[in-house]
Amino acid sequence: MVTDIQDRWDVNSFPIPRRMGQMKDLDKFDANFMGIHGKQVENMDPRLRFILELTHETLIDAGINPVTIRGSKT
């Protein structure tokens, strides 16, 4: 984990956000379903997990079976 020293930044020099976005349920990513080894998932950017899940859902919503395009250059 990376942490900053509290006095590193001058809070008066630029606006500090009061709110932040959080991604929920990141621990529920199904690595086996996606064909990814568990050790890789531990170091994977959470945004990539989100993109993989969203892409899968998009294919399903479009009526495309993801299994039919596995390994293709699409």
N, C-alpha and C positions, 0 to 999 in steps of 0.2 A: 504494500500500500504506500502511496506517495502522500506525504503531508507537507504543508507549507508552514513556515514559522509565522506566527500571527503578526509580528511587526515587520514582516518583509515588505508589505505593500502599504503605501500611504493611501488610506481609504478616501482621502479628500482630493486625490489627484485625478480620479476618474470614477464614474458611477459604478456602484457595486449592486449587482442584481439582488433583489430581496426574495425572489422565488426561483425555483428550478424545476425542470421536468424530470420525472422518474419513470423508468420502464418497469412495469409490474410483471411478476411471474417468470422472471428470467431463469429461476431454478427449475422450472417445469419443462425446459427444452428437452425434447426427446432425441438424444444423440443417436441412438440405435436406429430409430426410424429414418433419420437423415443420412445414415451410413457414415457417421463420424465417430471416431474413437473418443472415449471419455476423457482421456488425457489432453486431447486437442481442444476439447470444449472448455476445459479449465482455463486455457490461455487465449481463447477466442474472444474477439471484441463482441460485446453484447449486441451491438448494432448489426453485426453479421448474422447472429442468431435470429434477430428480428426480420432481417431481409430474407433469410432462408424460409422462415415460416410464412411470411407474407407472400413470397413467390409461389409457394406450394398452394396456399389458399387461393391465389389469383388464378392459377391453372385450373383448380377444381371449379371455381366460379365460372370460368370460361368454357367449361364442359370438356376439358382436356384431362385425360388420365395421365398423371405424371410418369407412370411406369412406361407408357408408350413412347415417351421422348427421352428416356434415360439413355445416355451415351450418344445421343445425336448432337449435331453441331447447331442446335437452335438456341 
